[in-house]
């Protein structure tokens, strides 16, 4: 079977293990069914912007052409630094977009990916956000009415806990056995100033399982920026990564907008 088109990030569903489908053009490929089988990607040397759809010679910030990288609300500074969001002040690249995505309920959460980390996401993005990060366990800490406030909570907690995922350890399932998210939540709440504690919510811990035959002991990243052909036996999927031959990994999200053909 062969399908060709622009890559989009994998769609996921909270099952046991997680169910993954890969959008390629107008096709949706059931990736779980391909685990244990040989697959072949060929890059067609074409990239289309995920926002405006224009052809671009290079992908900026996971799928944008340069003009959209500079002007699209989806690539604004507050996507990376939510504490800099000004939508609540009526300021943004596109206020209609801001109202839909940044002036809506946001969740601050703790996750165990390799070590513990803090993160934020829109409420409707749960559990997708956790799956995309390859989290093993997660727990919601707070719910805020806008992105700015969730960013302020994250900033306060970054002095005590990381806000980044160690992607190589995550893919090797190298988990810190000493992390207890329920106890960690209590500790992190104690560090919040009183004006932010009002957003803390009750929650239960969630554990996620991924379709992986065997976790690799070493991982090597593969990219269409370096080679036009990527192939091997699909040995697992975690986060937005495809694992090949139990050692090579392809970050699908990084290649959003790349035109490829998939043979399987």
URTA-V493630 format. One record per pair of residues at least 24 apart in sequence whose C-alpha atoms are under 7 Angstrom apart, sorted by the first residue. I is the first residue (numbers start at 1). J is the second residue. Records with the same first field share a line. If there is no record, write none. Layout:
I: J ; J
//
This chain:
1: 263 ; 264
2: 261 ; 262 ; 263 ; 264
3: 261 ; 262 ; 263
4: 260 ; 261 ; 262
5: 259 ; 260 ; 261
6: 257 ; 258 ; 259 ; 260
7: 255 ; 256 ; 257 ; 258 ; 259 ; 260
8: 253 ; 256 ; 257
9: 240 ; 252 ; 253 ; 256
10: 240
12: 128
16: 209
17: 209 ; 210 ; 211
18: 209 ; 210 ; 211
32: 211
34: 234
35: 234 ; 235 ; 236
36: 233 ; 234 ; 235
37: 233 ; 234
38: 232 ; 233 ; 234 ; 264
39: 231 ; 232 ; 233 ; 234 ; 263 ; 264
40: 230 ; 231 ; 232 ; 262 ; 263 ; 264
41: 229 ; 230 ; 231 ; 260 ; 261 ; 262 ; 263
42: 228 ; 229 ; 230 ; 260 ; 261 ; 262
43: 224 ; 228 ; 229 ; 259 ; 260 ; 261
44: 259 ; 260
45: 259
46: 258 ; 259
47: 257 ; 258 ; 259
48: 257 ; 258
49: 257
50: 257
62: 253 ; 254 ; 255 ; 256
63: 255 ; 256 ; 257
82: 147 ; 148 ; 151
83: 148 ; 151 ; 152
84: 148
85: 147 ; 148
86: 148
102: 146 ; 147
103: 145 ; 146 ; 147
104: 145 ; 146
105: 143 ; 144 ; 145 ; 146
106: 143 ; 144 ; 145 ; 146 ; 147 ; 150
107: 140 ; 142 ; 143 ; 144 ; 150
108: 140 ; 141 ; 142 ; 143 ; 150
109: 138 ; 139 ; 140 ; 141 ; 142
110: 138 ; 139 ; 140 ; 141 ; 181
111: 135 ; 137 ; 138 ; 139
112: 136 ; 137 ; 138
113: 165 ; 170 ; 175
114: 166 ; 169 ; 170 ; 173 ; 174 ; 175 ; 176
115: 175 ; 176
116: 161 ; 162 ; 179
117: 161 ; 162 ; 163 ; 164
118: 154 ; 161 ; 162 ; 163
119: 154 ; 163
120: 150
131: 239
132: 239 ; 240
133: 239
134: 170 ; 238 ; 239
135: 208
136: 207 ; 208 ; 209
137: 205 ; 206 ; 207 ; 208
138: 205 ; 206 ; 207
139: 181 ; 203 ; 204 ; 205 ; 206
140: 203
141: 185 ; 200 ; 201
142: 199 ; 200 ; 201
143: 199 ; 200 ; 201
144: 199
153: 196
156: 192
157: 188
168: 219
171: 238
172: 215 ; 216 ; 217
173: 215
210: 237 ; 238
211: 236 ; 237
212: 236 ; 237
215: 246
216: 246 ; 247
218: 247
219: 247 ; 248 ; 249
220: 247 ; 248 ; 249
221: 248 ; 249 ; 250
222: 248 ; 249 ; 250
223: 250
//
